[in-house]
Amino acid sequence: MCRFDTLLGFLNCCGAIDAAHVIMTLPAVETSDDWYGRERNYSMFLQGIAVHEMRFLDIVKGWPGGLTVPRLLKCSGFFELCQNGECLHGNSSILSQGAETREYIVDGDRLSSSSMAHNS
C-alpha cells in the first residue's frame, strides 16, 4: 500500500489527506454556530484521503464547518479503523538513525513540510 516513498521519498507514507469547506446557505430559522466556519461562512466539511494512484481510501462529508480539521479526522471512519488496527498496520521501517517509522498519511496541504498525521 505504501508507494509515496518511491514517488516522493516519504518512507512508509501511504497517502495524502486534505479537507475543504463546502459553502452552504442555511434558512434564517436554522442558523447555528456549529456550521459557521473559520472563513465566516456557513459550511460543511469534505475530507478525502487518497493513495498515490489518486484512488480514495476514505471520504468524509457533511460534518459542520465549525469543527477543527483534527477533530474532523477523529470523527472519520478511517481514524477508527486505524485505532482498531485495521488500517495503517503494515510493516514498520527503520530509518538511518535507527528510529522506527510506521505507515502514515501526509497532510495534503503540507507535503513539503514535516507535519504528518501518524497512526499512533
N, C-alpha and C positions, 0 to 999 in steps of 0.2 A: 504493500500500500504506500510506502514512503518513497516518493520519487523526486521531491524538491531538492534532495541532496545532489542528484546528478544535474538537475537543471539550474539551480541557484546556489549550490554549495551549502545548503542548510541540512546538516546531518540529522537524519531521523525525522525530518519535517514531513507531515502527511497531508497538509492542506493549508488553505488560507480562509480566514473568516472576516466578514465585514457586515455592517449594518447600515441601513438608511431609513430616514423618516419619510413616510408617505403622508403628504398633507391631506387633510380632510376637513369638511365643514360639519359642524355639529349644530343641530337646532338650538336656538337660544334657551329653551327649557331644559336641555340636556348638557349644558356646559359642565366641565369638570377639570380640575387641576391635574388629574391623572393623565389626561390626554394632551395637556399643554406641554409641548417640547421646549428644548433649550433655545430654539430659534423664535420663540414666542408665537408659534402656530399650533393649532390642534393637529395632531399627527398620530400615526401608528407606526410601529417598527416593522421592518422587513430585514431579517438576518439570514445570510447564506454562508454555508461552509462548503468549499469546493476543493477538489483534488487537482493535480497538475493537468489532468486531461480535460479540465473545465466541466467536470461532472459533479453535480451537487451531492454531498453526503447528507446534508440536512438543510431544511428551510424552515424558519420560524416566522410567522406573520400574525398580525392582529394584536400584538401587545401594545399597551398605551405608550405614547411618545414621551411621557413624563418619567419613564424608567431610565435608569442609567444603563449603559451598554454592558458593564459587568453583570448587573442584575438580570438583564435580558438573557445573557448566556446561561446564567444559573437557572433560568426558567425553562430552558430548552430541553427537549428530549435527548439531544446529543450529549449535553452535560451529564444528564442522569445515566446514560449508557456508559460514559467514561467513568463516572463514580462507581458504577457497578462492575467495572472491568470488562465490559462488552465492546468497547472501542478504545483505541489508543492503548492497546495491551500487548503490542508486539515486542520484538526484541529490543533491548537497550544497546547502545553503542558506547564504547569507551573513547573519550577524547584524548588528545595528545598529552594533556597534563594528568591523565588518569581519572578524571571526573566522568561520571556516568550520565548519559542523556537518554531519556525515554522518548517515545513518539510524542509529537506535539503539533499544534496548529498555530500558524503565524497570523497575527492581526493584519488584515488586508491593507489597512492604511499605513502600516509601519514596516513594510517588507525590508526597508533599508536600515531599520534600527534594531536594537536588541530586545525590544519589547515583545515577548511571546506569551501566548496562553498555553501553559503546560498542564498536562494531566497530572494531578497530584495523588 
